[in-house]
Amino acid sequence: FCSGQCIRGHFCKEGTADPEPCPPGRYSPVIGAPSQEFCLPCAPGRYQPLSAQADCLTCPAGSFSPDVGLAACDPCPRG
């Protein structure tokens, strides 16, 4: 991390090169994110159960995520 740039899935507070992970349900596709605001929420239909990720995952068949920023998908109701 000597380059002074934060890796994807992280942000570095101003004045530091210490990367902090984006929380579950959020991701950061950019290098060098300067604040947690760059940790974007996963869109509906996508989720991210882990921290420090550069992308979200698509909910598998038979499940859904109705809101933004979710760390898990819900099972579809029967019928």
N, C-alpha and C positions, 0 to 999 in steps of 0.2 A: 504494500500500500504506500510505498515510497513515492509513487507518482503524484500523490496528492489528489487523485480522483477517486471518487466512490465507485464501486462496482455496481452493476445492475442489481436491483432488489434491495438496495440500501440507500441511505442518505447521509450526508456529512453536515453537521451543523457548521455555520459560518465560523471560520477561524480554526477549524480542526480538520484533520484528514482521517479521523477515526470513524469508520463506517458504522452506522446503526441500522439494524434490519427493519424493513417494512413489516408491519404486523400481518398476521393471517387475515385473509379477506382483501388484502391490498397487494399491489405489485408496483415495481418501478422499472420500466424498460430502458431508462436512460443511464448513461454513465455520468457521474459527477452531480447527482441531484443534491441541491443545497439545503433542502428542508424536508420535513415529513409531508408537506403538502404535495410533494412529487410522488408520494406513494398513493397511487390511484386505486379507487375501489373497483373490485371486479364487477362487471356488468351483470344484469339479470341473465340467468342461464349459464353463468360461469361461477367458479369458486376457487379458493386457494386455501388449503388447510395448513400450509406451512408459512413461516416467516421468511423474509429475505429472498423473495422470488421475483423473477423478471417478467412473469406472465401468469395469467389465470388459466385454469383448466375448464373444459366444457363439461357440464353435468352429464353423467352417463345416461343411457336410455332407461326410462322408468323413473327418473328423478328430475327435479327442477330446483331452481333458486329464484324466488320471486322478487328479491330486493337486490340492491347494490351492496358490495362490500361483505359478502358472506364467505364464511370459511368452510361451509358444507352445503350439500344439496339435500333437499327433502324428498322422500319417496312420493311418487305420484299417488293420488287417491285411487282406490279401486274403482274400476268401471270406466 
